[in-house]
Amino acid sequence: MREPRPFFRKQTQSWYVKLGKEFVPLGNDETEAFEEYHAIMTKRRQEAVTADDSVANLIDLRWNWIKANRAETTADRVKPVLTSFKHFIGPKLKVRKLKPFHVTQWIAEKYSHVNDTTKNSLITNIKSAFGWAVDEGHIETNPIERMKKPTPAVRQEFVLALEWPQILAAATDEPFRHFLTVMLDSGARVQEMFKMEARHLDENRIIFPVAESKGKRRNRVIFLPEASAAIVSELAAKYPAGKLFRNSRGRAWNRNSIRLRFRRLKRILKMPKLTATTMRHSFAHNRLVSGQDSLVVSKLMGHVDGRMLATRYGHLDQNSEYMAGQANLIAFPSVPSSPTAAGG
């Protein structure tokens, strides 16, 4: 495959090189730009993986890229999947010899107990590694591009708005009630709740810069309704440095501490499927059934477009009363009676 060449942009008066889907700046000075270009390409050649190299080498390269370019939470989630596949495949299998049945066998042996949603995610992670290698120019084609994935289950766990006071009342301490309130009120992801600091607060918004946002592609803006804005502002004044959401001992909430608190809520409220993520699903459900535009809801939740909401938050498909109301929201135009029919 031909190596990309540097090019000059008049708008910015700077040199760039396109590597995969990314435009890498090289600087304004032509000589220095070409020196930087040659240094980058030399490093890429040293790290390059081809179809004749091993799958294990490609997985290592993909993992190094994820560590450098994706959020820590994403890296933590992907690492055990890539590691498991790499160890299952072994060090000798070449990329060009990889087939979908290798992935199928890996899942059958290592993840036979998981549901279709998890299997879908596992296959997606492995396919993404090879798709990324194609985009980066390491290999010509993705050997498992056409592999089929099981259909993920539609997420239907949510609590109705009229149940929210009951949930908040079951949280016996104020710090946990604050955590629950902001999740229900703003639709923030649980990982975003853990990361919020005073420096992220901008009036009635939380703004995570690109480097701290999910996917590291664009700023994540969380709009805070009045109840959430009041809580976050109070916490920002109390904790000008460090994490905002902390337990009654002043320690920042984390995945394990929140999981324990929800375990207690499940038992008290007899809601076995209640989790922190259920709060986010409930945010989406409540706004949609209240008539808010689905694209607006998607944007509030931090989705790029409405596809995630349509495919993964299928609460409304099961709500026949709501769907019937929506079907009748706009009346079908009636056909006027003809004069002949009216006259008999």
N, C-alpha and C positions, 0 to 999 in steps of 0.2 A: 504494500500500500504506500502511495506517495506521501512523503512527509509534508506537513503544512508549512507554508512560507510566511515570513513576516509581512505585514502590510501597514500602510500609513493612513490614518484618519485625519482628514482636514479639519473636521469639526472640533476635535480635541487636540490637534497638533501633536499626536503621539503615535507610537508604533505598537502593534498588537500581533499576536499569533493565535489562531483558533485551534484549540486542542479539544477534540470531541465537540461538546456543545458549549464550551466555555471560551470566552475571549480573554486572553491573558495579556495584561499591559506590559510593555517592554521599556517604556520611557520615551522621552522626547528627542534625545540625541541618537542619531542613526547608528553611529559606531557602537555606543554603549548598548543600544537596543539589540544589535546583532550579536554582540558578545553574550548578552543575557539569553538570547534565543538559542545560541549554540550550547550554552551551559544547560539549559532546560532540556534540549533534545538529547544531549549526551546522557543526562540522568535518565530520561525516558527509555533510551536504548538499553541502558544497563538494567532497568527494571522490567523491560518489555516481556510480555508473555505472548507466545504464538500458539497456533493450533497443535504444534508438535511438542509443546511444553506440557507439563503435568497440570492436571486440574488443581492439585494441591498448591502449586505456585500461583495460579490465578486467584485462588481463594485468599491466599496470603496478601496478594496485591490489593484485592478488593477490600480486605479488612483494614489495611493500612490507609486506604483512601477514606473509608468510613470514619476511622478515628480522627482523621485530619479535617474532615469536611461536614460531619454530621453532629447533631447534639449528643451529649453524653447519654441521655436516656435512650436514644435510638441505638447508639453503639452497644449499650448494655443489653438491649433486647436482641440485637442481631448476632452478637458474638457467639453465644452458645449454639446457635443454629449453624453458622458457618464452621465452627470448630467441630461439631458433631458430623457434619457432612464430609469435611476434610478427612477426619479419622476413619470414617466408614469407607470412603473411596480408596484411601491409601495413597502412597507417594508415587505410584508408577503409571496410573491411568492417564493417558494423554487427552488433551482437550478435544481433539478431532474424533476420538473414539467414545466420548461421552454420549449416552443415549438416555431418553426419558425413563427407561426401565431401571437405570441405576438410581434415579431419584425415588422411583416407586419402591424399590427394594429397601432403600434407606429408611423411608417412612414406615414401611411395614415392619422393619426390625426394631427401629428406635422409637417410633411414635405411634404404635398400633392402637394405643389407648385413647388418642386424642380425637376430637370431633372434626367435622368437615371444615369448620371455620379455621381451626388451627392448621389443618393440613393445607388449606388454601394459602395461609400465610407462610408456611414452610416452603412450599413450592415457589411462591412469589419471591422470597428472599434468594433462593438459588437461581431462579431465572434472571432476577435482577443483576446478579453478579456477572453473568455472561452477557446480558444486554449492555451492561456498563462497559464491559471489555470491548464490545463492538463499537460503542459510541466513542471510546477512547482510542480506537484504532489498533488495539492489540490483536484482535482476531477479525476475520471477515464476516463470519456468520455465527449466530447463537445456536449451538447444537441442540438445545432443548426448547427453542423458541415456540414450537407448536405443541408443546406438552399441555394437556388439558388439566384444569384444576377443578376440584369439587366446589360446588356453589356454597359460599359461606352462609350461615344462618343469619336471618334478619334479626337485628337487635330489637327486642320488644320490651325489655325491662325498663319500666318507668313508674313513677308515682304521680298520682293526680295532684293538681294544685291544692285541692281541698284537704289532702293528706299532709301537706307540708307543715302546717302548724303542729301536727302530732309528732312528726319527726324532730322538729326543732325543740319541742317540749321534752322529748326523751333525751336530748343532749343536756345533761345536768350542769355543765360548766360553760361559761361564756366563751372561752377560746374556741371550743369545738362548735358551738352555735354560730360563731362568726365564720368559721370555715365552711359550714354547711350553707349558711345564708348566701355567701358570696358565690358558691358554686351554683346554687339554684337560681340566683338572681342574675348572674352574668354569663353563665354557660362556660366558664373557664375550664380547661382541662385540669385534671388533678396534678399533673406534673407542673403546670403553670402556677398552681396554687403554692406548691413547694418552693418555687423560684422567686416569687414576688418580693421585691425590696422597695424601699422608699424612693430610690433613684429611678424606678420604673414608673412612678406615678406622675401623670401630667394632667392636672385638674381632675376631670372625671373619666380619665382613661389610664390604663396600664399599657405601656409600650415596651415590648421586648425588642431590642435591636436584632438585626439579621443573625448575628453570631449566636444569639441566645434563643432564637425562635426555632420551632419545629421545622426540620428540613433545611434550615439556614438559607432560605431563598428570598424571604421578604420579612419586613417588620411584622410582628404579631401585635395587633391592637385589640385590647379587651375593653369594651365600653362598659362603664360602671353605672347602672341605674342608681337612683338616690340611696336606697338602703345599702348597697354595696359601697358606693362612694363614701358614705359616712363612716362605715367600718374601716375601709382601707385608709382613709385620711387620719382617723384616730390612731390606727396602728403605725402609720408612717411617722406621726409625731412622737409616738412612744418608742419606736425602734428606728431611728434615723439611719442606722447602719445594720446590715444583716437582714435575715429573712423576716418578713412581716408576720406570717402565721405561725404562732408558737403555742405550745400547750400551757397548762396552768403553772408549770414549773419554769417557763421561759425558754424551753427547748423547741427548736424548729420541728414542725411536723414533718414526718417522712413516710415513705410507703408502708413500713411496718407498723408505726404507731397509728396511722390512720386505719390500716386494716384491722387492728385490734379494736379500735373504737367502733368500727362498723360491725364487727362480729358481735359486739355487745348490743348494738342497735337491732340487729337481726333478731336476736333472742328476745329482747324486750317487746319489739313491735310485731313479732311473728311474720317477718318479711324475709324469707330465706335467700332471696336474690338481691337484696339491697347491698349496693357497693357505692364507693365514691363515684364511679363512672355513671351509676344510675342517676345521680344528680344532674349530670350533663345531658343525659337522654331525656330527663324530665323537663329540663329547660327547653329543649327542642320541641317536645310533644306539646307542652303548654302553650308555647307561642304559635305553633301551627294550628292547633284547634281553636285558638283565639282569633285566627284569621290573618296572622302576620304573613307576609309574602315569604315563600320558601327561600328565595335567593337572599333576602335580607337576613333570615335566620341563619343561613349558611355562612354569610359574611360575619355575622356576630360570633359564630362558633369558630371562626378562623379557617374555614374551608376555602379553597381557591374558587370553586364553583358549586353548583347545586347537586352534582352527581353523588357525592358522598352521602348527603342527606337523603337522596332518593333511594339509594341502594342499601345503605346500612342502618337507616333509622326508619324502619317500616312500620312504626306504631299505627299509623293512620289506616293502613290497608285492612287492619283487623277491627277498626272502629266503624261498624256499619251505620250507626246513627249519624256520626259526623260526616261520613262520605255521602250518605243520602242527602244531608243538608247542603253539602257543597254541590251535589248534582243539581239541586233545585235552586241554587243561589241565583242563577241567571235563567229566566224563563225562556223556553223555546217559543219563537214567534208563532202566534196562532194564525191559522188560515182563515181569512174573512169569508163569511158565507156569501154565496153568489146571490144576486137578486132573484134568480129563478127558484133557487132552493128556499129562499126566505119567503117567496110568495106561494109556495106549495107546489 
